[in-house]
């Protein structure tokens, strides 16, 4: 079976966790993380709720990089502009 990797997708204020076997899940929290630095990033996300979304994401990645030997730059965060068209 082909695997696609693991990643997060945010859509209309909901974060979807797409797993390598194509299962899709949602966390009960308003935040989520994935990969080998998941635990470190979740700890950072749990304590950073007063900053902008971009600052929170970067801090979580920096913390995961600091404590996990498998998390390294470059990090890629993609924000797409929602045009209000398509599937609702």
C-alpha positions in Angstrom: 0.0 0.0 0.0 1.3 3.4 -1.0 1.8 5.9 1.9 1.4 9.7 1.4 3.0 11.0 4.6 1.4 12.6 7.5 0.2 16.3 7.5 -2.3 18.8 8.9 -4.9 20.7 6.9 -6.8 23.7 8.3 -10.1 24.5 6.7 -12.8 26.9 8.0 -11.3 27.1 11.5 -11.0 23.3 11.8 -7.7 21.4 11.8 -7.7 18.0 10.1 -5.0 15.4 10.7 -4.3 13.4 7.6 -2.5 10.2 8.4 -0.2 8.2 6.1 -2.9 5.6 5.4 -5.3 8.4 4.4 -7.4 8.3 7.5 -8.5 11.8 8.6 -9.0 12.8 12.2 -9.8 15.9 14.3 -8.4 16.7 17.7 -10.7 17.8 20.5 -8.3 20.7 21.1 -8.2 23.8 18.9 -4.7 22.8 17.9 -2.8 19.7 16.7 0.6 18.5 15.5 2.1 15.5 13.7 5.3 13.7 13.2 8.2 12.8 15.4 8.1 16.1 17.3 4.4 15.8 18.0 4.6 15.6 21.8 7.0 18.6 22.0 4.9 20.7 19.6 1.7 19.9 21.5 3.3 21.1 24.8 4.3 24.3 23.1 0.9 24.8 21.5 -0.9 24.2 24.9 1.0 27.2 26.4 0.9 29.7 23.5 -2.6 31.0 23.0 -2.1 34.8 23.1 0.1 35.2 20.0 -0.7 35.2 16.2 -1.2 31.9 14.6 2.0 32.2 12.6 4.0 32.9 15.8 2.4 30.0 17.6 3.2 27.6 14.8 6.9 28.8 14.5 7.4 28.5 18.3 6.0 24.9 18.3 8.4 24.0 15.5 11.3 25.6 17.2 10.6 23.7 20.5 10.2 20.4 18.6 13.5 21.0 16.8 15.2 21.8 20.1 14.1 18.6 21.8 13.8 16.1 19.0 16.8 14.9 17.1 14.6 14.1 14.1 13.0 17.6 13.7 15.1 20.0 11.6 14.7 23.0 9.4 13.6 24.0 6.8 10.0 24.2 7.9 7.3 24.8 5.4 4.1 26.5 6.4 1.7 27.2 3.6 -1.3 29.6 3.9 -3.7 29.6 1.0 -6.1 32.4 0.3 -9.7 31.3 0.6 -11.7 32.7 -2.4 -15.1 31.6 -1.0 -15.8 29.4 -4.0 -16.0 25.6 -4.4 -17.1 23.0 -1.9 -18.7 24.3 1.3 
